[in-house]
Amino acid sequence: MTSGLRAMGAAAAMLIATLPVASQALAQQPLRGLEPGEWELRERTEEGGKGDVRRICLTAIRQLIQLRHGRDSCKRLPVDEGAKRVVVSYECGGAGSGRTDLRIETPRLVQIQSQGIAGGAPFSFSMEGRRIGACR
């Protein structure tokens, strides 16, 4: 029994030790096949219509993962990663936290779903991102 507990403890310690490395790797990771440049992000409303539109000069995948905490320094924890999908949970201290599911459809098209807390209030949104050209 004791050896089983030690093994579980060792496995947990190894997992915890790799979390900062995984977070740093995601923060420094290139665009995972997405084309850099100017992207238009369109929020989808509950009624199925189009909501707010914003543009960003996309250079790192972190920009799409932390849309409500863009400039905040956050700790990211990859929850699920595949060739065309990334799910990340992140914590930004007093600024809040979130969880984002990013699905890459093509190098110029992504689907984003995110929810969390920003500025003391909950948020939840779905967006579609499209590359529209070079950054200005």
FIZA-335128 format. One record per atom (N, C-alpha, C): x, y, z; residue number from 1. Coordinates in Angstrom, 3 decimals. Each point is the difference from the previous one (the first is absolute). Example, Ala and Ser with C-alpha at 12.3 -4.5 7.8 and 13.67 -1.06 7.14 Angstrom:
{c1 13.190; c2 -5.690; c3 7.800; i 1}
{c1 -0.890; c2 1.190; c3 0.000; i 1}
{c1 0.900; c2 1.200; c3 0.000; i 1}
{c1 -0.350; c2 1.050; c3 -0.720; i 2}
{c1 0.820; c2 1.190; c3 0.060; i 2}
{c1 -0.770; c2 1.090; c3 0.730; i 2}
//
This chain:
{c1 0.820; c2 -1.198; c3 0.000; i 1}
{c1 -0.820; c2 1.198; c3 0.000; i 1}
{c1 0.857; c2 1.253; c3 0.000; i 1}
{c1 1.038; c2 0.010; c3 0.840; i 2}
{c1 0.866; c2 1.163; c3 0.089; i 2}
{c1 0.720; c2 0.247; c3 -1.312; i 2}
{c1 0.463; c2 -1.061; c3 -0.675; i 3}
{c1 0.688; c2 0.183; c3 -1.281; i 3}
{c1 -0.949; c2 0.559; c3 -1.054; i 3}
{c1 -1.271; c2 -0.369; c3 0.058; i 4}
{c1 -0.992; c2 0.545; c3 -0.923; i 4}
{c1 -0.211; c2 1.488; c3 0.216; i 4}
{c1 -0.045; c2 0.406; c3 1.280; i 5}
{c1 -0.147; c2 1.420; c3 0.310; i 5}
{c1 1.230; c2 0.778; c3 -0.435; i 5}
{c1 1.181; c2 -0.569; c3 0.199; i 6}
{c1 1.225; c2 0.670; c3 -0.448; i 6}
{c1 0.006; c2 0.170; c3 -1.512; i 6}
{c1 -0.420; c2 -1.028; c3 -0.704; i 7}
{c1 -0.035; c2 0.073; c3 -1.463; i 7}
{c1 -0.973; c2 1.084; c3 -0.456; i 7}
{c1 -1.172; c2 0.063; c3 0.640; i 8}
{c1 -0.972; c2 1.043; c3 -0.347; i 8}
{c1 0.564; c2 1.376; c3 0.312; i 8}
{c1 0.669; c2 0.135; c3 1.136; i 9}
{c1 0.598; c2 1.274; c3 0.380; i 9}
{c1 1.077; c2 0.423; c3 -0.989; i 9}
{c1 0.821; c2 -0.951; c3 -0.426; i 10}
{c1 1.058; c2 0.301; c3 -0.967; i 10}
{c1 -0.604; c2 0.417; c3 -1.342; i 10}
{c1 -1.051; c2 -0.689; c3 -0.428; i 11}
{c1 -0.657; c2 0.339; c3 -1.266; i 11}
{c1 -0.609; c2 1.399; c3 0.071; i 11}
{c1 -0.637; c2 0.331; c3 1.129; i 12}
{c1 -0.595; c2 1.326; c3 0.168; i 12}
{c1 1.083; c2 1.075; c3 -0.001; i 12}
{c1 1.119; c2 -0.259; c3 0.676; i 13}
{c1 1.091; c2 0.970; c3 0.033; i 13}
{c1 0.560; c2 0.237; c3 -1.399; i 13}
{c1 0.122; c2 -1.066; c3 -0.808; i 14}
{c1 0.497; c2 0.152; c3 -1.364; i 14}
{c1 -0.967; c2 0.817; c3 -0.832; i 14}
{c1 -1.290; c2 -0.244; c3 0.155; i 15}
{c1 -1.002; c2 0.751; c3 -0.745; i 15}
{c1 0.053; c2 1.477; c3 0.369; i 15}
{c1 0.053; c2 0.290; c3 1.275; i 16}
{c1 0.041; c2 1.389; c3 0.457; i 16}
{c1 1.270; c2 0.681; c3 -0.499; i 16}
{c1 1.100; c2 -0.711; c3 0.002; i 17}
{c1 1.265; c2 0.577; c3 -0.448; i 17}
{c1 -0.028; c2 0.365; c3 -1.474; i 17}
{c1 -0.813; c2 -0.687; c3 -0.806; i 18}
{c1 -0.049; c2 0.283; c3 -1.431; i 18}
{c1 -0.972; c2 1.125; c3 -0.346; i 18}
{c1 -0.875; c2 0.405; c3 0.911; i 19}
{c1 -1.009; c2 1.010; c3 -0.321; i 19}
{c1 0.602; c2 1.330; c3 -0.438; i 19}
{c1 0.980; c2 0.572; c3 0.715; i 20}
{c1 0.555; c2 1.266; c3 -0.479; i 20}
{c1 0.655; c2 -0.144; c3 -1.370; i 20}
{c1 0.638; c2 -1.130; c3 -0.256; i 21}
{c1 0.634; c2 -0.225; c3 -1.294; i 21}
{c1 -1.056; c2 -0.026; c3 -1.099; i 21}
{c1 -1.113; c2 -0.707; c3 0.237; i 22}
{c1 -1.083; c2 -0.060; c3 -0.987; i 22}
{c1 -0.584; c2 1.383; c3 -0.233; i 22}
{c1 -0.166; c2 0.771; c3 1.071; i 23}
{c1 -0.541; c2 1.346; c3 -0.123; i 23}
{c1 0.934; c2 0.898; c3 -0.799; i 23}
{c1 1.312; c2 -0.079; c3 0.286; i 24}
{c1 0.961; c2 0.802; c3 -0.734; i 24}
{c1 0.039; c2 -0.414; c3 -1.463; i 24}
{c1 -0.065; c2 -1.308; c3 -0.259; i 25}
{c1 0.044; c2 -0.477; c3 -1.384; i 25}
{c1 -1.181; c2 0.545; c3 -0.788; i 25}
{c1 -1.172; c2 0.020; c3 0.600; i 26}
{c1 -1.176; c2 0.527; c3 -0.686; i 26}
{c1 0.142; c2 1.495; c3 -0.235; i 26}
{c1 0.532; c2 0.724; c3 0.990; i 27}
{c1 0.147; c2 1.454; c3 -0.131; i 27}
{c1 0.952; c2 0.354; c3 -1.128; i 27}
{c1 1.024; c2 -0.831; c3 -0.224; i 28}
{c1 1.003; c2 0.297; c3 -1.002; i 28}
{c1 -0.270; c2 -0.723; c3 -1.312; i 28}
{c1 -1.042; c2 -0.777; c3 -0.022; i 29}
{c1 -0.307; c2 -0.801; c3 -1.173; i 29}
{c1 -0.437; c2 0.870; c3 -1.169; i 29}
{c1 0.485; c2 -0.319; c3 -1.190; i 30}
{c1 -0.467; c2 0.747; c3 -1.166; i 30}
{c1 -1.490; c2 -0.237; c3 -0.226; i 30}
{c1 -0.472; c2 0.394; c3 -1.104; i 31}
{c1 -1.441; c2 0.010; c3 -0.265; i 31}
{c1 -0.622; c2 -1.356; c3 -0.332; i 31}
{c1 0.709; c2 -1.082; c3 0.174; i 32}
{c1 -0.547; c2 -1.348; c3 -0.227; i 32}
{c1 -0.641; c2 -0.133; c3 -1.384; i 32}
{c1 0.654; c2 0.547; c3 -1.017; i 33}
{c1 -0.509; c2 -0.119; c3 -1.357; i 33}
{c1 -0.856; c2 1.165; c3 -0.454; i 33}
{c1 -0.365; c2 0.900; c3 0.911; i 34}
{c1 -0.760; c2 1.183; c3 -0.390; i 34}
{c1 0.932; c2 0.998; c3 -0.666; i 34}
{c1 -0.522; c2 0.738; c3 -0.955; i 35}
{c1 0.814; c2 1.008; c3 -0.683; i 35}
{c1 0.041; c2 1.282; c3 0.829; i 35}
{c1 1.186; c2 0.534; c3 0.234; i 36}
{c1 0.083; c2 1.273; c3 0.714; i 36}
{c1 -0.560; c2 1.115; c3 -0.881; i 36}
{c1 -0.383; c2 1.091; c3 0.620; i 37}
{c1 -0.527; c2 1.132; c3 -0.746; i 37}
{c1 -1.176; c2 0.620; c3 0.725; i 37}
{c1 -0.752; c2 0.827; c3 -0.714; i 38}
{c1 -1.171; c2 0.639; c3 0.599; i 38}
{c1 -1.176; c2 -0.967; c3 -0.056; i 38}
{c1 -0.626; c2 -0.174; c3 1.150; i 39}
{c1 -1.141; c2 -0.896; c3 0.129; i 39}
{c1 -1.206; c2 0.781; c3 0.473; i 39}
{c1 -1.163; c2 -0.356; c3 -0.554; i 40}
{c1 -1.262; c2 0.583; c3 0.438; i 40}
{c1 -0.713; c2 -1.047; c3 0.852; i 40}
{c1 -0.392; c2 0.415; c3 1.212; i 41}
{c1 -0.700; c2 -0.883; c3 0.926; i 41}
{c1 -1.433; c2 0.469; c3 0.137; i 41}
{c1 -0.934; c2 -0.871; c3 -0.348; i 42}
{c1 -1.429; c2 0.329; c3 0.067; i 42}
{c1 -0.659; c2 -0.813; c3 1.097; i 42}
{c1 -0.596; c2 0.720; c3 0.946; i 43}
{c1 -0.704; c2 -0.671; c3 1.090; i 43}
{c1 -1.360; c2 -0.475; c3 -0.503; i 43}
{c1 -0.378; c2 -1.181; c3 0.417; i 44}
{c1 -1.317; c2 -0.543; c3 -0.367; i 44}
{c1 -0.967; c2 0.230; c3 1.146; i 44}
{c1 -1.198; c2 0.410; c3 -0.333; i 45}
{c1 -1.017; c2 0.249; c3 1.020; i 45}
{c1 -0.838; c2 -1.251; c3 0.205; i 45}
{c1 -0.748; c2 -0.005; c3 1.104; i 46}
{c1 -0.868; c2 -1.151; c3 0.301; i 46}
{c1 -1.065; c2 -0.200; c3 -1.071; i 46}
{c1 -0.390; c2 1.074; c3 -0.640; i 47}
{c1 -1.039; c2 -0.091; c3 -1.033; i 47}
{c1 0.561; c2 -0.516; c3 -1.315; i 47}
{c1 1.310; c2 -0.249; c3 -0.046; i 48}
{c1 0.612; c2 -0.500; c3 -1.229; i 48}
{c1 0.510; c2 1.087; c3 -0.911; i 48}
{c1 -0.195; c2 1.249; c3 0.383; i 49}
{c1 0.479; c2 1.110; c3 -0.820; i 49}
{c1 1.443; c2 0.339; c3 0.300; i 49}
{c1 0.464; c2 1.057; c3 -0.602; i 50}
{c1 1.370; c2 0.457; c3 0.206; i 50}
{c1 0.019; c2 1.066; c3 1.086; i 50}
{c1 0.975; c2 -0.066; c3 0.862; i 51}
{c1 0.161; c2 0.973; c3 1.077; i 51}
{c1 1.149; c2 0.939; c3 -0.296; i 51}
{c1 0.712; c2 0.357; c3 1.059; i 52}
{c1 1.130; c2 0.922; c3 -0.129; i 52}
{c1 1.074; c2 -0.555; c3 -0.924; i 52}
{c1 0.702; c2 0.916; c3 -0.660; i 53}
{c1 1.098; c2 -0.360; c3 -0.888; i 53}
{c1 1.241; c2 0.737; c3 0.489; i 53}
{c1 1.104; c2 -0.720; c3 0.064; i 54}
{c1 1.262; c2 0.644; c3 0.337; i 54}
{c1 1.107; c2 -0.573; c3 -0.859; i 54}
{c1 1.067; c2 0.760; c3 -0.129; i 55}
{c1 1.138; c2 -0.435; c3 -0.813; i 55}
{c1 1.245; c2 -0.047; c3 0.854; i 55}
{c1 0.827; c2 -1.003; c3 -0.263; i 56}
{c1 1.278; c2 -0.113; c3 0.694; i 56}
{c1 1.093; c2 -0.370; c3 -1.002; i 56}
{c1 1.214; c2 0.394; c3 0.309; i 57}
{c1 1.164; c2 -0.421; c3 -0.781; i 57}
{c1 0.516; c2 -1.253; c3 0.696; i 57}
{c1 -0.287; c2 -1.142; c3 -0.565; i 58}
{c1 0.282; c2 -1.285; c3 0.641; i 58}
{c1 1.444; c2 -0.431; c3 -0.239; i 58}
{c1 0.725; c2 -0.186; c3 1.111; i 59}
{c1 1.385; c2 -0.457; c3 -0.067; i 59}
{c1 0.246; c2 -1.214; c3 0.888; i 59}
{c1 -0.906; c2 -0.268; c3 0.965; i 60}
{c1 0.162; c2 -1.125; c3 0.928; i 60}
{c1 -1.374; c2 -0.563; c3 0.348; i 60}
{c1 -0.071; c2 -1.297; c3 0.212; i 61}
{c1 -1.280; c2 -0.645; c3 0.298; i 61}
{c1 -0.583; c2 0.497; c3 1.318; i 61}
{c1 0.848; c2 0.469; c3 0.915; i 62}
{c1 -0.448; c2 0.526; c3 1.287; i 62}
{c1 -1.020; c2 1.122; c3 -0.186; i 62}
{c1 0.141; c2 0.774; c3 -1.067; i 63}
{c1 -0.920; c2 1.107; c3 -0.253; i 63}
{c1 -1.437; c2 -0.489; c3 -0.185; i 63}
{c1 -0.178; c2 -1.176; c3 -0.556; i 64}
{c1 -1.341; c2 -0.548; c3 -0.208; i 64}
{c1 -0.517; c2 -0.712; c3 1.241; i 64}
{c1 0.906; c2 -0.469; c3 0.827; i 65}
{c1 -0.388; c2 -0.737; c3 1.203; i 65}
{c1 -0.452; c2 0.946; c3 1.097; i 65}
{c1 0.630; c2 1.161; c3 0.114; i 66}
{c1 -0.295; c2 0.966; c3 1.059; i 66}
{c1 -0.641; c2 1.261; c3 -0.557; i 66}
{c1 -1.080; c2 -0.114; c3 -0.708; i 67}
{c1 -0.614; c2 1.182; c3 -0.611; i 67}
{c1 -0.516; c2 1.000; c3 1.034; i 67}
{c1 -0.518; c2 -0.452; c3 1.124; i 68}
{c1 -0.494; c2 0.916; c3 1.040; i 68}
{c1 1.105; c2 0.438; c3 0.959; i 68}
{c1 1.151; c2 -0.632; c3 -0.075; i 69}
{c1 1.134; c2 0.331; c3 0.867; i 69}
{c1 1.245; c2 0.202; c3 -0.853; i 69}
{c1 -0.141; c2 0.691; c3 -1.117; i 70}
{c1 1.050; c2 0.125; c3 -0.993; i 70}
{c1 1.347; c2 0.467; c3 0.499; i 70}
{c1 0.040; c2 1.039; c3 0.784; i 71}
{c1 1.276; c2 0.562; c3 0.440; i 71}
{c1 0.415; c2 -0.509; c3 1.386; i 71}
{c1 -0.838; c2 -0.774; c3 0.637; i 72}
{c1 0.310; c2 -0.501; c3 1.335; i 72}
{c1 1.016; c2 -1.134; c3 -0.063; i 72}
{c1 0.818; c2 -0.063; c3 1.021; i 73}
{c1 0.955; c2 -1.096; c3 0.131; i 73}
{c1 -0.729; c2 -1.149; c3 0.686; i 73}
{c1 -0.229; c2 -1.064; c3 -0.722; i 74}
{c1 -0.794; c2 -1.110; c3 0.516; i 74}
{c1 0.773; c2 -1.307; c3 -0.049; i 74}
{c1 -0.347; c2 -0.897; c3 0.892; i 75}
{c1 0.549; c2 -1.353; c3 -0.013; i 75}
{c1 -0.977; c2 -0.866; c3 -0.785; i 75}
{c1 0.496; c2 -0.680; c3 -1.018; i 76}
{c1 -0.846; c2 -0.821; c3 -0.864; i 76}
{c1 0.262; c2 -1.480; c3 0.244; i 76}
{c1 -1.074; c2 -0.777; c3 -0.005; i 77}
{c1 0.086; c2 -1.440; c3 0.164; i 77}
{c1 -0.731; c2 -0.668; c3 -1.161; i 77}
{c1 0.730; c2 -0.632; c3 -0.917; i 78}
{c1 -0.676; c2 -0.717; c3 -1.081; i 78}
{c1 -0.835; c2 -1.151; c3 0.585; i 78}
{c1 -1.262; c2 -0.054; c3 -0.370; i 79}
{c1 -0.894; c2 -1.045; c3 0.470; i 79}
{c1 -0.082; c2 -1.118; c3 -1.029; i 79}
{c1 -0.035; c2 0.377; c3 -1.271; i 80}
{c1 -0.097; c2 -0.967; c3 -1.091; i 80}
{c1 0.657; c2 0.622; c3 -1.230; i 80}
{c1 0.852; c2 -0.757; c3 -0.654; i 81}
{c1 0.656; c2 0.495; c3 -1.203; i 81}
{c1 -0.044; c2 -1.062; c3 -1.078; i 81}
{c1 -0.351; c2 0.416; c3 -1.195; i 82}
{c1 0.015; c2 -0.867; c3 -1.166; i 82}
{c1 0.542; c2 0.790; c3 -1.176; i 82}
{c1 0.014; c2 -0.621; c3 -1.148; i 83}
{c1 0.525; c2 0.671; c3 -1.186; i 83}
{c1 -0.834; c2 1.226; c3 -0.368; i 83}
{c1 -1.306; c2 -0.065; c3 0.212; i 84}
{c1 -0.895; c2 1.087; c3 -0.422; i 84}
{c1 -0.804; c2 0.592; c3 1.150; i 84}
{c1 0.383; c2 -0.335; c3 1.256; i 85}
{c1 -0.783; c2 0.498; c3 1.130; i 85}
{c1 0.903; c2 0.210; c3 1.209; i 85}
{c1 -0.246; c2 1.097; c3 0.713; i 86}
{c1 0.715; c2 0.297; c3 1.226; i 86}
{c1 -1.030; c2 0.457; c3 1.027; i 86}
{c1 0.026; c2 -0.612; c3 1.184; i 87}
{c1 -0.829; c2 0.445; c3 1.117; i 87}
{c1 0.954; c2 0.406; c3 1.111; i 87}
{c1 -0.146; c2 1.249; c3 0.466; i 88}
{c1 0.920; c2 0.548; c3 0.992; i 88}
{c1 -0.787; c2 0.644; c3 1.126; i 88}
{c1 0.423; c2 -0.284; c3 1.225; i 89}
{c1 -0.519; c2 0.682; c3 1.175; i 89}
{c1 1.091; c2 0.958; c3 0.453; i 89}
{c1 -0.371; c2 1.224; c3 0.390; i 90}
{c1 1.023; c2 0.959; c3 0.413; i 90}
{c1 -0.447; c2 0.801; c3 1.209; i 90}
{c1 0.977; c2 0.454; c3 0.781; i 91}
{c1 -0.217; c2 0.759; c3 1.232; i 91}
{c1 0.828; c2 1.276; c3 -0.073; i 91}
{c1 -0.656; c2 1.144; c3 0.220; i 92}
{c1 0.672; c2 1.292; c3 -0.115; i 92}
{c1 -0.002; c2 0.763; c3 1.322; i 92}
{c1 0.080; c2 -0.698; c3 1.105; i 93}
{c1 0.013; c2 0.646; c3 1.313; i 93}
{c1 -1.260; c2 0.813; c3 0.226; i 93}
{c1 0.143; c2 1.236; c3 0.437; i 94}
{c1 -1.136; c2 0.871; c3 0.285; i 94}
{c1 -0.788; c2 0.423; c3 -1.226; i 94}
{c1 0.578; c2 -0.180; c3 -1.192; i 95}
{c1 -0.696; c2 0.390; c3 -1.232; i 95}
{c1 -1.070; c2 -1.014; c3 -0.405; i 95}
{c1 0.072; c2 -1.215; c3 0.547; i 96}
{c1 -1.001; c2 -1.018; c3 -0.314; i 96}
{c1 0.599; c2 -1.269; c3 -0.558; i 96}
{c1 -0.830; c2 -0.768; c3 -0.676; i 97}
{c1 0.420; c2 -1.287; c3 -0.547; i 97}
{c1 -0.919; c2 -0.367; c3 -1.155; i 97}
{c1 0.366; c2 -1.060; c3 -0.705; i 98}
{c1 -0.848; c2 -0.441; c3 -1.096; i 98}
{c1 0.375; c2 -1.377; c3 -0.518; i 98}
{c1 -0.826; c2 -0.465; c3 -0.892; i 99}
{c1 0.221; c2 -1.264; c3 -0.692; i 99}
{c1 -0.418; c2 0.218; c3 -1.442; i 99}
{c1 0.893; c2 -0.324; c3 -0.923; i 100}
{c1 -0.254; c2 0.236; c3 -1.416; i 100}
{c1 0.163; c2 -1.288; c3 -0.789; i 100}
{c1 -0.939; c2 -0.240; c3 -0.893; i 101}
{c1 0.034; c2 -1.123; c3 -0.934; i 101}
{c1 0.185; c2 0.603; c3 -1.389; i 101}
{c1 1.145; c2 -0.282; c3 -0.613; i 102}
{c1 0.357; c2 0.559; c3 -1.300; i 102}
{c1 0.042; c2 -1.134; c3 -1.022; i 102}
{c1 -0.842; c2 0.085; c3 -1.017; i 103}
{c1 -0.038; c2 -1.017; c3 -1.051; i 103}
{c1 0.493; c2 0.614; c3 -1.305; i 103}
{c1 1.054; c2 -0.573; c3 -0.549; i 104}
{c1 0.595; c2 0.503; c3 -1.240; i 104}
{c1 -0.640; c2 -0.734; c3 -1.178; i 104}
{c1 -0.742; c2 0.736; c3 -0.817; i 105}
{c1 -0.645; c2 -0.613; c3 -1.163; i 105}
{c1 0.929; c2 0.015; c3 -1.211; i 105}
{c1 0.646; c2 1.145; c3 -0.249; i 106}
{c1 0.977; c2 0.141; c3 -1.076; i 106}
{c1 1.073; c2 0.959; c3 0.512; i 106}
{c1 1.093; c2 0.200; c3 -0.725; i 107}
{c1 1.005; c2 0.963; c3 0.445; i 107}
{c1 -0.526; c2 1.443; c3 0.092; i 107}
{c1 -1.195; c2 0.247; c3 -0.563; i 108}
{c1 -0.582; c2 1.348; c3 0.006; i 108}
{c1 -1.358; c2 0.081; c3 0.686; i 108}
{c1 -0.408; c2 -1.062; c3 0.700; i 109}
{c1 -1.320; c2 -0.023; c3 0.635; i 109}
{c1 0.043; c2 -0.794; c3 1.299; i 109}
{c1 -0.477; c2 0.626; c3 1.102; i 110}
{c1 -0.067; c2 -0.666; c3 1.301; i 110}
{c1 -1.357; c2 0.244; c3 0.645; i 110}
{c1 -0.376; c2 -0.911; c3 0.873; i 111}
{c1 -1.195; c2 0.140; c3 0.833; i 111}
{c1 0.486; c2 0.071; c3 1.441; i 111}
{c1 -0.511; c2 0.967; c3 0.757; i 112}
{c1 0.454; c2 0.228; c3 1.365; i 112}
{c1 -1.201; c2 0.028; c3 0.934; i 112}
{c1 0.086; c2 -0.756; c3 1.087; i 113}
{c1 -0.996; c2 0.068; c3 1.064; i 113}
{c1 0.761; c2 0.239; c3 1.291; i 113}
{c1 -0.434; c2 0.993; c3 0.767; i 114}
{c1 0.718; c2 0.338; c3 1.226; i 114}
{c1 -0.981; c2 0.424; c3 1.080; i 114}
{c1 0.367; c2 -0.285; c3 1.232; i 115}
{c1 -0.800; c2 0.436; c3 1.143; i 115}
{c1 0.915; c2 0.180; c3 1.195; i 115}
{c1 -0.440; c2 0.824; c3 0.945; i 116}
{c1 0.801; c2 0.223; c3 1.193; i 116}
{c1 -0.458; c2 1.228; c3 0.749; i 116}
{c1 0.970; c2 0.619; c3 0.705; i 117}
{c1 -0.254; c2 1.196; c3 0.794; i 117}
{c1 1.004; c2 1.067; c3 -0.434; i 117}
{c1 -0.481; c2 1.198; c3 -0.294; i 118}
{c1 0.865; c2 1.134; c3 -0.347; i 118}
{c1 -0.562; c2 1.242; c3 0.672; i 118}
{c1 0.844; c2 0.741; c3 0.698; i 119}
{c1 -0.463; c2 1.209; c3 0.677; i 119}
{c1 -1.068; c2 -0.283; c3 1.033; i 119}
{c1 0.032; c2 -1.167; c3 0.612; i 120}
{c1 -0.966; c2 -0.366; c3 1.029; i 120}
{c1 -1.343; c2 -0.468; c3 -0.527; i 120}
{c1 -0.160; c2 -0.103; c3 -1.304; i 121}
{c1 -1.281; c2 -0.411; c3 -0.590; i 121}
{c1 0.204; c2 -1.210; c3 -0.913; i 121}
{c1 -1.001; c2 -0.872; c3 -0.069; i 122}
{c1 0.119; c2 -1.160; c3 -0.886; i 122}
{c1 -0.114; c2 0.405; c3 -1.473; i 122}
{c1 0.633; c2 -0.783; c3 -0.861; i 123}
{c1 -0.153; c2 0.185; c3 -1.440; i 123}
{c1 -0.103; c2 -1.365; c3 -0.657; i 123}
{c1 -0.619; c2 -0.015; c3 -1.146; i 124}
{c1 -0.120; c2 -1.200; c3 -0.822; i 124}
{c1 -0.276; c2 0.474; c3 -1.427; i 124}
{c1 0.780; c2 -0.502; c3 -0.950; i 125}
{c1 -0.226; c2 0.409; c3 -1.378; i 125}
{c1 0.484; c2 -1.070; c3 -0.965; i 125}
{c1 -0.527; c2 0.105; c3 -1.225; i 126}
{c1 0.447; c2 -0.802; c3 -1.132; i 126}
{c1 0.393; c2 0.976; c3 -1.091; i 126}
{c1 1.112; c2 -0.283; c3 -0.668; i 127}
{c1 0.486; c2 0.876; c3 -1.066; i 127}
{c1 0.489; c2 -0.828; c3 -1.173; i 127}
{c1 -0.039; c2 0.636; c3 -1.147; i 128}
{c1 0.631; c2 -0.565; c3 -1.179; i 128}
{c1 1.104; c2 0.965; c3 -0.398; i 128}
{c1 1.190; c2 -0.532; c3 -0.258; i 129}
{c1 1.119; c2 0.831; c3 -0.412; i 129}
{c1 0.404; c2 -0.325; c3 -1.428; i 129}
{c1 0.208; c2 1.039; c3 -0.799; i 130}
{c1 0.427; c2 -0.154; c3 -1.391; i 130}
{c1 1.182; c2 0.913; c3 -0.287; i 130}
{c1 0.992; c2 -0.535; c3 -0.684; i 131}
{c1 1.127; c2 0.841; c3 -0.423; i 131}
{c1 -0.488; c2 0.851; c3 -1.166; i 131}
{c1 0.283; c2 1.322; c3 0.071; i 132}
{c1 -0.479; c2 0.888; c3 -1.052; i 132}
{c1 1.139; c2 0.687; c3 -0.749; i 132}
{c1 1.244; c2 -0.233; c3 0.424; i 133}
{c1 1.120; c2 0.604; c3 -0.722; i 133}
{c1 1.206; c2 0.189; c3 0.886; i 133}
{c1 0.938; c2 0.773; c3 -0.493; i 134}
{c1 1.214; c2 0.292; c3 0.765; i 134}
{c1 -0.320; c2 1.024; c3 1.088; i 134}
{c1 0.790; c2 0.001; c3 1.056; i 135}
{c1 -0.174; c2 0.980; c3 1.063; i 135}
{c1 0.331; c2 1.388; c3 -0.545; i 135}
{c1 -0.736; c2 0.972; c3 0.502; i 136}
{c1 0.224; c2 1.386; c3 -0.436; i 136}
{c1 0.890; c2 0.711; c3 0.966; i 136}
//
